[in-house]
């Protein structure tokens, strides 16, 4: 695990061109961070916390929110834009920073009980719903 490499990866995602979200296109970039596989779920969550600390030093406190309301809104038929719809299906907590007109969201995907969780980062120009 190398926090410096993952911070550089996040910076790279932020500076790449992100296509407009159109039918059939993704309006975001994503990456898996840290070790694969983790020794334990606790190690994964500790790594997320360490990365969050560094990103908070750069961009201030993140918005912390759960995607439950997005799931409920989607169930009522509201269209939730990507990547937020995808994140609401898999994440339990989202840490979101606005950085230079881009949204940087980090989360631990921990939905499969047979596999250890993974730290994901998503960079998008699409505002959170």
N, CA, C and O atoms as a GROMACS GRO file, in nm:
protein
  516
    1UNK      N    1   0.086  -0.117   0.000
    1UNK     CA    2   0.000   0.000   0.000
    1UNK      C    3   0.090   0.122   0.000
    1UNK      O    4   0.184   0.132   0.078
    2UNK      N    5   0.058   0.213  -0.089
    2UNK     CA    6   0.140   0.331  -0.105
    2UNK      C    7   0.049   0.452  -0.123
    2UNK      O    8  -0.005   0.475  -0.231
    3UNK      N    9   0.032   0.528  -0.016
    3UNK     CA   10  -0.059   0.643  -0.020
    3UNK      C   11  -0.014   0.745  -0.124
    3UNK      O   12  -0.097   0.802  -0.194
    4UNK      N   13   0.116   0.768  -0.135
    4UNK     CA   14   0.166   0.866  -0.232
    4UNK      C   15   0.126   0.827  -0.374
    4UNK      O   16   0.086   0.914  -0.453
    5UNK      N   17   0.136   0.699  -0.409
    5UNK     CA   18   0.097   0.655  -0.543
    5UNK      C   19  -0.053   0.672  -0.564
    5UNK      O   20  -0.095   0.712  -0.673
    6UNK      N   21  -0.133   0.643  -0.463
    6UNK     CA   22  -0.277   0.658  -0.479
    6UNK      C   23  -0.318   0.805  -0.486
    6UNK      O   24  -0.412   0.839  -0.558
    7UNK      N   25  -0.250   0.893  -0.414
    7UNK     CA   26  -0.278   1.036  -0.427
    7UNK      C   27  -0.243   1.084  -0.568
    7UNK      O   28  -0.315   1.165  -0.626
    8UNK      N   29  -0.133   1.034  -0.623
    8UNK     CA   30  -0.096   1.069  -0.761
    8UNK      C   31  -0.199   1.014  -0.859
    8UNK      O   32  -0.232   1.080  -0.957
    9UNK      N   33  -0.250   0.896  -0.834
    9UNK     CA   34  -0.355   0.838  -0.919
    9UNK      C   35  -0.480   0.925  -0.915
    9UNK      O   36  -0.540   0.951  -1.019
   10UNK      N   37  -0.521   0.969  -0.797
   10UNK     CA   38  -0.638   1.057  -0.784
   10UNK      C   39  -0.614   1.187  -0.860
   10UNK      O   40  -0.704   1.235  -0.929
   11UNK      N   41  -0.495   1.244  -0.846
   11UNK     CA   42  -0.463   1.366  -0.920
   11UNK      C   43  -0.471   1.342  -1.071
   11UNK      O   44  -0.519   1.427  -1.145
   12UNK      N   45  -0.424   1.228  -1.115
   12UNK     CA   46  -0.432   1.194  -1.257
   12UNK      C   47  -0.576   1.183  -1.305
   12UNK      O   48  -0.609   1.229  -1.414
   13UNK      N   49  -0.661   1.122  -1.224
   13UNK     CA   50  -0.802   1.111  -1.260
   13UNK      C   51  -0.866   1.249  -1.268
   13UNK      O   52  -0.950   1.275  -1.355
   14UNK      N   53  -0.827   1.337  -1.178
   14UNK     CA   54  -0.885   1.473  -1.175
   14UNK      C   55  -0.845   1.554  -1.298
   14UNK      O   56  -0.922   1.640  -1.342
   15UNK      N   57  -0.727   1.530  -1.352
   15UNK     CA   58  -0.680   1.612  -1.463
   15UNK      C   59  -0.714   1.552  -1.600
   15UNK      O   60  -0.697   1.620  -1.701
   16UNK      N   61  -0.760   1.429  -1.604
   16UNK     CA   62  -0.798   1.369  -1.732
   16UNK      C   63  -0.930   1.425  -1.780
   16UNK      O   64  -1.012   1.473  -1.701
   17UNK      N   65  -0.950   1.420  -1.909
   17UNK     CA   66  -1.077   1.461  -1.967
   17UNK      C   67  -1.184   1.361  -1.925
   17UNK      O   68  -1.165   1.240  -1.937
   18UNK      N   69  -1.295   1.413  -1.876
   18UNK     CA   70  -1.408   1.328  -1.839
   18UNK      C   71  -1.516   1.351  -1.943
   18UNK      O   72  -1.561   1.464  -1.962
   19UNK      N   73  -1.558   1.245  -2.011
   19UNK     CA   74  -1.660   1.264  -2.115
   19UNK      C   75  -1.792   1.309  -2.054
   19UNK      O   76  -1.823   1.277  -1.940
   20UNK      N   77  -1.869   1.384  -2.134
   20UNK     CA   78  -2.003   1.420  -2.090
   20UNK      C   79  -2.086   1.294  -2.073
   20UNK      O   80  -2.072   1.198  -2.149
   21UNK      N   81  -2.170   1.295  -1.973
   21UNK     CA   82  -2.257   1.180  -1.949
   21UNK      C   83  -2.369   1.181  -2.052
   21UNK      O   84  -2.460   1.264  -2.045
   22UNK      N   85  -2.362   1.090  -2.145
   22UNK     CA   86  -2.464   1.073  -2.247
   22UNK      C   87  -2.504   0.926  -2.247
   22UNK      O   88  -2.433   0.843  -2.192
   23UNK      N   89  -2.618   0.894  -2.308
   23UNK     CA   90  -2.656   0.752  -2.313
   23UNK      C   91  -2.542   0.667  -2.369
   23UNK      O   92  -2.488   0.696  -2.476
   24UNK      N   93  -2.508   0.564  -2.296
   24UNK     CA   94  -2.401   0.475  -2.338
   24UNK      C   95  -2.262   0.519  -2.298
   24UNK      O   96  -2.166   0.447  -2.323
   25UNK      N   97  -2.249   0.636  -2.236
   25UNK     CA   98  -2.119   0.686  -2.194
   25UNK      C   99  -2.116   0.705  -2.043
   25UNK      O  100  -2.219   0.729  -1.980
   26UNK      N  101  -1.998   0.693  -1.988
   26UNK     CA  102  -1.979   0.719  -1.846
   26UNK      C  103  -1.922   0.858  -1.830
   26UNK      O  104  -1.822   0.893  -1.894
   27UNK      N  105  -1.985   0.941  -1.744
   27UNK     CA  106  -1.937   1.075  -1.720
   27UNK      C  107  -1.848   1.082  -1.597
   27UNK      O  108  -1.856   1.177  -1.519
   28UNK      N  109  -1.764   0.981  -1.580
   28UNK     CA  110  -1.678   0.977  -1.463
   28UNK      C  111  -1.560   0.885  -1.490
   28UNK      O  112  -1.558   0.810  -1.587
   29UNK      N  113  -1.462   0.892  -1.400
   29UNK     CA  114  -1.347   0.802  -1.398
   29UNK      C  115  -1.344   0.737  -1.261
   29UNK      O  116  -1.384   0.798  -1.162
   30UNK      N  117  -1.296   0.615  -1.254
   30UNK     CA  118  -1.288   0.545  -1.126
   30UNK      C  119  -1.162   0.461  -1.119
   30UNK      O  120  -1.101   0.428  -1.221
   31UNK      N  121  -1.124   0.427  -0.995
   31UNK     CA  122  -1.008   0.341  -0.974
   31UNK      C  123  -1.022   0.272  -0.839
   31UNK      O  124  -1.090   0.321  -0.749
   32UNK      N  125  -0.957   0.158  -0.827
   32UNK     CA  126  -0.946   0.086  -0.700
   32UNK      C  127  -0.814   0.127  -0.639
   32UNK      O  128  -0.711   0.130  -0.707
   33UNK      N  129  -0.816   0.158  -0.510
   33UNK     CA  130  -0.697   0.207  -0.441
   33UNK      C  131  -0.646   0.105  -0.341
   33UNK      O  132  -0.721   0.019  -0.294
   34UNK      N  133  -0.519   0.114  -0.309
   34UNK     CA  134  -0.461   0.032  -0.204
   34UNK      C  135  -0.430  -0.109  -0.247
   34UNK      O  136  -0.424  -0.141  -0.365
   35UNK      N  137  -0.410  -0.193  -0.147
   35UNK     CA  138  -0.374  -0.333  -0.171
   35UNK      C  139  -0.491  -0.412  -0.226
   35UNK      O  140  -0.607  -0.382  -0.198
   36UNK      N  141  -0.459  -0.511  -0.305
   36UNK     CA  142  -0.560  -0.604  -0.354
   36UNK      C  143  -0.499  -0.742  -0.350
   36UNK      O  144  -0.405  -0.765  -0.425
   37UNK      N  145  -0.544  -0.834  -0.271
   37UNK     CA  146  -0.648  -0.819  -0.169
   37UNK      C  147  -0.589  -0.770  -0.037
   37UNK      O  148  -0.469  -0.779  -0.014
   38UNK      N  149  -0.677  -0.720   0.047
   38UNK     CA  150  -0.638  -0.674   0.180
   38UNK      C  151  -0.618  -0.794   0.272
   38UNK      O  152  -0.674  -0.901   0.249
   39UNK      N  153  -0.538  -0.774   0.374
   39UNK     CA  154  -0.522  -0.879   0.476
   39UNK      C  155  -0.649  -0.895   0.558
   39UNK      O  156  -0.685  -1.005   0.600
   40UNK      N  157  -0.718  -0.780   0.582
   40UNK     CA  158  -0.842  -0.783   0.659
   40UNK      C  159  -0.927  -0.662   0.620
   40UNK      O  160  -0.877  -0.566   0.562
   41UNK      N  161  -1.054  -0.669   0.652
   41UNK     CA  162  -1.143  -0.556   0.627
   41UNK      C  163  -1.098  -0.433   0.706
   41UNK      O  164  -1.108  -0.320   0.657
   42UNK      N  165  -1.048  -0.455   0.826
   42UNK     CA  166  -1.002  -0.345   0.910
   42UNK      C  167  -0.887  -0.269   0.842
   42UNK      O  168  -0.880  -0.146   0.850
   43UNK      N  169  -0.798  -0.341   0.775
   43UNK     CA  170  -0.687  -0.277   0.704
   43UNK      C  171  -0.740  -0.188   0.592
   43UNK      O  172  -0.690  -0.078   0.570
   44UNK      N  173  -0.840  -0.236   0.522
   44UNK     CA  174  -0.900  -0.159   0.413
   44UNK      C  175  -0.960  -0.028   0.464
   44UNK      O  176  -0.937   0.078   0.407
   45UNK      N  177  -1.038  -0.037   0.571
   45UNK     CA  178  -1.101   0.083   0.628
   45UNK      C  179  -0.997   0.179   0.686
   45UNK      O  180  -1.015   0.301   0.680
   46UNK      N  181  -0.890   0.125   0.743
   46UNK     CA  182  -0.782   0.211   0.795
   46UNK      C  183  -0.713   0.285   0.680
   46UNK      O  184  -0.676   0.401   0.694
   47UNK      N  185  -0.696   0.217   0.569
   47UNK     CA  186  -0.634   0.282   0.452
   47UNK      C  187  -0.724   0.392   0.399
   47UNK      O  188  -0.676   0.500   0.364
   48UNK      N  189  -0.854   0.366   0.392
   48UNK     CA  190  -0.948   0.470   0.349
   48UNK      C  191  -0.936   0.592   0.441
   48UNK      O  192  -0.933   0.705   0.393
   49UNK      N  193  -0.930   0.569   0.571
   49UNK     CA  194  -0.919   0.680   0.667
   49UNK      C  195  -0.789   0.758   0.647
   49UNK      O  196  -0.788   0.881   0.655
   50UNK      N  197  -0.679   0.687   0.620
   50UNK     CA  198  -0.551   0.755   0.597
   50UNK      C  199  -0.555   0.839   0.470
   50UNK      O  200  -0.506   0.952   0.468
   51UNK      N  201  -0.614   0.786   0.364
   51UNK     CA  202  -0.628   0.863   0.241
   51UNK      C  203  -0.720   0.983   0.262
   51UNK      O  204  -0.693   1.092   0.214
   52UNK      N  205  -0.830   0.961   0.333
   52UNK     CA  206  -0.924   1.070   0.360
   52UNK      C  207  -0.856   1.183   0.436
   52UNK      O  208  -0.883   1.301   0.411
   53UNK      N  209  -0.769   1.148   0.528
   53UNK     CA  210  -0.696   1.251   0.603
   53UNK      C  211  -0.612   1.337   0.509
   53UNK      O  212  -0.610   1.459   0.522
   54UNK      N  213  -0.542   1.274   0.415
   54UNK     CA  214  -0.458   1.349   0.320
   54UNK      C  215  -0.544   1.436   0.227
   54UNK      O  216  -0.508   1.550   0.198
   55UNK      N  217  -0.656   1.381   0.181
   55UNK     CA  218  -0.743   1.458   0.091
   55UNK      C  219  -0.808   1.575   0.165
   55UNK      O  220  -0.830   1.681   0.107
   56UNK      N  221  -0.839   1.555   0.292
   56UNK     CA  222  -0.897   1.662   0.374
   56UNK      C  223  -0.795   1.774   0.393
   56UNK      O  224  -0.832   1.892   0.394
   57UNK      N  225  -0.668   1.740   0.409
   57UNK     CA  226  -0.563   1.842   0.418
   57UNK      C  227  -0.560   1.928   0.292
   57UNK      O  228  -0.532   2.047   0.298
   58UNK      N  229  -0.588   1.867   0.177
   58UNK     CA  230  -0.584   1.938   0.049
   58UNK      C  231  -0.709   2.023   0.027
   58UNK      O  232  -0.699   2.140  -0.012
   59UNK      N  233  -0.827   1.964   0.051
   59UNK     CA  234  -0.952   2.024   0.005
   59UNK      C  235  -1.053   2.055   0.115
   59UNK      O  236  -1.165   2.096   0.086
   60UNK      N  237  -1.015   2.036   0.239
   60UNK     CA  238  -1.108   2.061   0.349
   60UNK      C  239  -1.193   1.938   0.380
   60UNK      O  240  -1.179   1.833   0.319
   61UNK      N  241  -1.281   1.957   0.478
   61UNK     CA  242  -1.365   1.846   0.522
   61UNK      C  243  -1.456   1.797   0.409
   61UNK      O  244  -1.515   1.878   0.336
   62UNK      N  245  -1.468   1.665   0.395
   62UNK     CA  246  -1.556   1.612   0.291
   62UNK      C  247  -1.701   1.615   0.337
   62UNK      O  248  -1.730   1.621   0.456
   63UNK      N  249  -1.790   1.611   0.241
   63UNK     CA  250  -1.930   1.582   0.272
   63UNK      C  251  -1.937   1.432   0.295
   63UNK      O  252  -1.888   1.353   0.214
   64UNK      N  253  -1.997   1.394   0.405
   64UNK     CA  254  -2.014   1.251   0.436
   64UNK      C  255  -2.162   1.222   0.426
   64UNK      O  256  -2.244   1.284   0.494
   65UNK      N  257  -2.196   1.127   0.343
   65UNK     CA  258  -2.337   1.095   0.329
   65UNK      C  259  -2.355   0.951   0.285
   65UNK      O  260  -2.269   0.892   0.220
   66UNK      N  261  -2.469   0.897   0.323
   66UNK     CA  262  -2.506   0.762   0.284
   66UNK      C  263  -2.598   0.768   0.164
   66UNK      O  264  -2.673   0.864   0.148
   67UNK      N  265  -2.593   0.668   0.081
   67UNK     CA  266  -2.672   0.671  -0.042
   67UNK      C  267  -2.816   0.623  -0.027
   67UNK      O  268  -2.884   0.602  -0.127
   68UNK      N  269  -2.863   0.605   0.095
   68UNK     CA  270  -2.998   0.552   0.115
   68UNK      C  271  -3.104   0.636   0.046
   68UNK      O  272  -3.195   0.581  -0.016
   69UNK      N  273  -3.093   0.768   0.054
   69UNK     CA  274  -3.195   0.852  -0.010
   69UNK      C  275  -3.192   0.837  -0.161
   69UNK      O  276  -3.295   0.847  -0.227
   70UNK      N  277  -3.073   0.813  -0.218
   70UNK     CA  278  -3.065   0.791  -0.362
   70UNK      C  279  -3.134   0.662  -0.401
   70UNK      O  280  -3.202   0.656  -0.504
   71UNK      N  281  -3.118   0.559  -0.321
   71UNK     CA  282  -3.185   0.431  -0.347
   71UNK      C  283  -3.336   0.451  -0.342
   71UNK      O  284  -3.409   0.402  -0.429
   72UNK      N  285  -3.383   0.523  -0.240
   72UNK     CA  286  -3.526   0.548  -0.228
   72UNK      C  287  -3.579   0.630  -0.345
   72UNK      O  288  -3.685   0.600  -0.399
   73UNK      N  289  -3.506   0.732  -0.384
   73UNK     CA  290  -3.549   0.816  -0.496
   73UNK      C  291  -3.552   0.736  -0.626
   73UNK      O  292  -3.643   0.752  -0.707
   74UNK      N  293  -3.453   0.650  -0.646
   74UNK     CA  294  -3.451   0.564  -0.764
   74UNK      C  295  -3.567   0.466  -0.765
   74UNK      O  296  -3.625   0.439  -0.870
   75UNK      N  297  -3.600   0.414  -0.648
   75UNK     CA  298  -3.713   0.320  -0.638
   75UNK      C  299  -3.845   0.388  -0.673
   75UNK      O  300  -3.938   0.323  -0.720
   76UNK      N  301  -3.853   0.518  -0.651
   76UNK     CA  302  -3.975   0.594  -0.685
   76UNK      C  303  -3.977   0.632  -0.833
   76UNK      O  304  -4.072   0.695  -0.879
   77UNK      N  305  -3.873   0.595  -0.906
   77UNK     CA  306  -3.871   0.621  -1.049
   77UNK      C  307  -3.787   0.740  -1.091
   77UNK      O  308  -3.777   0.769  -1.211
   78UNK      N  309  -3.726   0.810  -0.995
   78UNK     CA  310  -3.642   0.924  -1.031
   78UNK      C  311  -3.512   0.873  -1.094
   78UNK      O  312  -3.453   0.776  -1.047
   79UNK      N  313  -3.470   0.938  -1.199
   79UNK     CA  314  -3.344   0.901  -1.263
   79UNK      C  315  -3.229   0.961  -1.183
   79UNK      O  316  -3.220   1.082  -1.167
   80UNK      N  317  -3.142   0.874  -1.134
   80UNK     CA  318  -3.023   0.917  -1.061
   80UNK      C  319  -2.906   0.908  -1.160
   80UNK      O  320  -2.880   0.801  -1.215
   81UNK      N  321  -2.835   1.020  -1.182
   81UNK     CA  322  -2.726   1.017  -1.281
   81UNK      C  323  -2.608   0.935  -1.232
   81UNK      O  324  -2.585   0.919  -1.112
   82UNK      N  325  -2.534   0.884  -1.328
   82UNK     CA  326  -2.408   0.817  -1.295
   82UNK      C  327  -2.304   0.923  -1.262
   82UNK      O  328  -2.310   1.032  -1.319
   83UNK      N  329  -2.212   0.896  -1.176
   83UNK     CA  330  -2.183   0.769  -1.111
   83UNK      C  331  -2.262   0.746  -0.983
   83UNK      O  332  -2.245   0.644  -0.916
   84UNK      N  333  -2.349   0.841  -0.950
   84UNK     CA  334  -2.419   0.836  -0.822
   84UNK      C  335  -2.512   0.715  -0.811
   84UNK      O  336  -2.526   0.657  -0.703
   85UNK      N  337  -2.575   0.675  -0.921
   85UNK     CA  338  -2.663   0.557  -0.918
   85UNK      C  339  -2.580   0.432  -0.887
   85UNK      O  340  -2.619   0.350  -0.804
   86UNK      N  341  -2.467   0.419  -0.954
   86UNK     CA  342  -2.380   0.304  -0.931
   86UNK      C  343  -2.330   0.302  -0.786
   86UNK      O  344  -2.331   0.198  -0.720
   87UNK      N  345  -2.287   0.418  -0.738
   87UNK     CA  346  -2.238   0.426  -0.600
   87UNK      C  347  -2.348   0.392  -0.500
   87UNK      O  348  -2.321   0.327  -0.399
   88UNK      N  349  -2.470   0.437  -0.526
   88UNK     CA  350  -2.579   0.410  -0.431
   88UNK      C  351  -2.611   0.262  -0.422
   88UNK      O  352  -2.664   0.215  -0.321
   89UNK      N  353  -2.578   0.187  -0.526
   89UNK     CA  354  -2.602   0.042  -0.524
   89UNK      C  355  -2.500  -0.032  -0.441
   89UNK      O  356  -2.530  -0.140  -0.389
   90UNK      N  357  -2.380   0.022  -0.426
   90UNK     CA  358  -2.271  -0.054  -0.365
   90UNK      C  359  -2.212   0.005  -0.238
   90UNK      O  360  -2.157  -0.068  -0.156
   91UNK      N  361  -2.221   0.135  -0.221
   91UNK     CA  362  -2.152   0.200  -0.109
   91UNK      C  363  -2.245   0.216   0.010
   91UNK      O  364  -2.367   0.222  -0.005
   92UNK      N  365  -2.186   0.223   0.129
   92UNK     CA  366  -2.264   0.252   0.250
   92UNK      C  367  -2.237   0.393   0.302
   92UNK      O  368  -2.321   0.451   0.370
   93UNK      N  369  -2.119   0.447   0.271
   93UNK     CA  370  -2.088   0.586   0.306
   93UNK      C  371  -2.000   0.644   0.198
   93UNK      O  372  -1.907   0.579   0.149
   94UNK      N  373  -2.030   0.767   0.160
   94UNK     CA  374  -1.952   0.836   0.058
   94UNK      C  375  -1.882   0.956   0.122
   94UNK      O  376  -1.944   1.032   0.196
   95UNK      N  377  -1.755   0.972   0.092
   95UNK     CA  378  -1.678   1.090   0.132
   95UNK      C  379  -1.656   1.168   0.004
   95UNK      O  380  -1.592   1.118  -0.088
   96UNK      N  381  -1.707   1.291  -0.002
   96UNK     CA  382  -1.705   1.366  -0.127
   96UNK      C  383  -1.645   1.504  -0.105
   96UNK      O  384  -1.684   1.579  -0.015
   97UNK      N  385  -1.547   1.536  -0.191
   97UNK     CA  386  -1.484   1.668  -0.191
   97UNK      C  387  -1.510   1.732  -0.326
   97UNK      O  388  -1.517   1.664  -0.428
   98UNK      N  389  -1.524   1.864  -0.328
   98UNK     CA  390  -1.525   1.937  -0.454
   98UNK      C  391  -1.386   1.995  -0.471
   98UNK      O  392  -1.335   2.066  -0.383
   99UNK      N  393  -1.325   1.966  -0.584
   99UNK     CA  394  -1.188   2.009  -0.608
   99UNK      C  395  -1.176   2.057  -0.752
   99UNK      O  396  -1.178   1.977  -0.846
  100UNK      N  397  -1.163   2.187  -0.770
  100UNK     CA  398  -1.142   2.248  -0.903
  100UNK      C  399  -1.249   2.207  -1.002
  100UNK      O  400  -1.219   2.169  -1.116
  101UNK      N  401  -1.375   2.215  -0.960
  101UNK     CA  402  -1.486   2.186  -1.051
  101UNK      C  403  -1.514   2.039  -1.073
  101UNK      O  404  -1.596   2.003  -1.158
  102UNK      N  405  -1.448   1.956  -0.999
  102UNK     CA  406  -1.470   1.810  -1.007
  102UNK      C  407  -1.512   1.760  -0.870
  102UNK      O  408  -1.474   1.816  -0.767
  103UNK      N  409  -1.590   1.654  -0.870
  103UNK     CA  410  -1.628   1.587  -0.746
  103UNK      C  411  -1.541   1.463  -0.730
  103UNK      O  412  -1.536   1.378  -0.819
  104UNK      N  413  -1.472   1.454  -0.618
  104UNK     CA  414  -1.389   1.338  -0.586
  104UNK      C  415  -1.459   1.265  -0.473
  104UNK      O  416  -1.474   1.319  -0.363
  105UNK      N  417  -1.500   1.143  -0.500
  105UNK     CA  418  -1.573   1.064  -0.400
  105UNK      C  419  -1.496   0.937  -0.372
  105UNK      O  420  -1.453   0.866  -0.463
  106UNK      N  421  -1.479   0.909  -0.244
  106UNK     CA  422  -1.411   0.787  -0.202
  106UNK      C  423  -1.506   0.707  -0.116
  106UNK      O  424  -1.583   0.762  -0.037
  107UNK      N  425  -1.500   0.576  -0.133
  107UNK     CA  426  -1.586   0.488  -0.056
  107UNK      C  427  -1.522   0.351  -0.046
  107UNK      O  428  -1.434   0.316  -0.124
  108UNK      N  429  -1.567   0.275   0.050
  108UNK     CA  430  -1.529   0.134   0.059
  108UNK      C  431  -1.649   0.054   0.010
  108UNK      O  432  -1.760   0.068   0.061
  109UNK      N  433  -1.625  -0.029  -0.090
  109UNK     CA  434  -1.728  -0.119  -0.141
  109UNK      C  435  -1.710  -0.249  -0.064
  109UNK      O  436  -1.608  -0.316  -0.074
  110UNK      N  437  -1.812  -0.283   0.013
  110UNK     CA  438  -1.802  -0.396   0.105
  110UNK      C  439  -1.932  -0.477   0.099
  110UNK      O  440  -1.989  -0.511   0.203
  111UNK      N  441  -1.978  -0.508  -0.022
  111UNK     CA  442  -2.108  -0.574  -0.034
  111UNK      C  443  -2.104  -0.724  -0.045
  111UNK      O  444  -2.205  -0.791  -0.020
  112UNK      N  445  -1.990  -0.780  -0.082
  112UNK     CA  446  -1.981  -0.924  -0.103
  112UNK      C  447  -1.916  -0.987   0.019
  112UNK      O  448  -1.799  -0.962   0.048
  113UNK      N  449  -1.991  -1.068   0.090
  113UNK     CA  450  -1.940  -1.126   0.214
  113UNK      C  451  -1.826  -1.224   0.191
  113UNK      O  452  -1.753  -1.256   0.284
  114UNK      N  453  -1.810  -1.273   0.068
  114UNK     CA  454  -1.704  -1.370   0.040
  114UNK      C  455  -1.572  -1.303   0.005
  114UNK      O  456  -1.467  -1.366   0.010
  115UNK      N  457  -1.577  -1.175  -0.031
  115UNK     CA  458  -1.455  -1.105  -0.068
  115UNK      C  459  -1.431  -0.989   0.027
  115UNK      O  460  -1.524  -0.933   0.084
  116UNK      N  461  -1.304  -0.956   0.044
  116UNK     CA  462  -1.269  -0.843   0.128
  116UNK      C  463  -1.306  -0.713   0.057
  116UNK      O  464  -1.309  -0.709  -0.066
  117UNK      N  465  -1.334  -0.608   0.132
  117UNK     CA  466  -1.373  -0.481   0.071
  117UNK      C  467  -1.259  -0.418  -0.009
  117UNK      O  468  -1.143  -0.457   0.003
  118UNK      N  469  -1.296  -0.320  -0.090
  118UNK     CA  470  -1.200  -0.244  -0.169
  118UNK      C  471  -1.228  -0.096  -0.155
  118UNK      O  472  -1.344  -0.055  -0.140
  119UNK      N  473  -1.124  -0.014  -0.158
  119UNK     CA  474  -1.139   0.130  -0.156
  119UNK      C  475  -1.149   0.178  -0.302
  119UNK      O  476  -1.062   0.149  -0.384
  120UNK      N  477  -1.255   0.251  -0.331
  120UNK     CA  478  -1.276   0.305  -0.465
  120UNK      C  479  -1.272   0.457  -0.459
  120UNK      O  480  -1.310   0.518  -0.359
  121UNK      N  481  -1.224   0.517  -0.567
  121UNK     CA  482  -1.235   0.660  -0.586
  121UNK      C  483  -1.304   0.682  -0.720
  121UNK      O  484  -1.278   0.613  -0.818
  122UNK      N  485  -1.393   0.781  -0.720
  122UNK     CA  486  -1.465   0.819  -0.841
  122UNK      C  487  -1.448   0.970  -0.858
  122UNK      O  488  -1.466   1.045  -0.762
  123UNK      N  489  -1.414   1.013  -0.978
  123UNK     CA  490  -1.401   1.154  -1.010
  123UNK      C  491  -1.502   1.186  -1.120
  123UNK      O  492  -1.506   1.118  -1.222
  124UNK      N  493  -1.583   1.289  -1.097
  124UNK     CA  494  -1.688   1.324  -1.193
  124UNK      C  495  -1.711   1.474  -1.196
  124UNK      O  496  -1.675   1.546  -1.102
  125UNK      N  497  -1.770   1.521  -1.304
  125UNK     CA  498  -1.815   1.659  -1.312
  125UNK      C  499  -1.965   1.668  -1.284
  125UNK      O  500  -2.020   1.778  -1.276
  126UNK      N  501  -2.030   1.555  -1.268
  126UNK     CA  502  -2.173   1.551  -1.240
  126UNK      C  503  -2.198   1.580  -1.092
  126UNK      O  504  -2.147   1.510  -1.005
  127UNK      N  505  -2.275   1.684  -1.065
  127UNK     CA  506  -2.305   1.720  -0.927
  127UNK      C  507  -2.378   1.607  -0.855
  127UNK      O  508  -2.457   1.535  -0.917
  128UNK      N  509  -2.353   1.592  -0.726
  128UNK     CA  510  -2.431   1.493  -0.650
  128UNK      C  511  -2.579   1.532  -0.653
  128UNK      O  512  -2.613   1.650  -0.643
  129UNK      N  513  -2.666   1.433  -0.666
  129UNK     CA  514  -2.810   1.464  -0.668
  129UNK      C  515  -2.862   1.506  -0.532
  129UNK      O  516  -2.981   1.536  -0.518
   0.00000   0.00000   0.00000
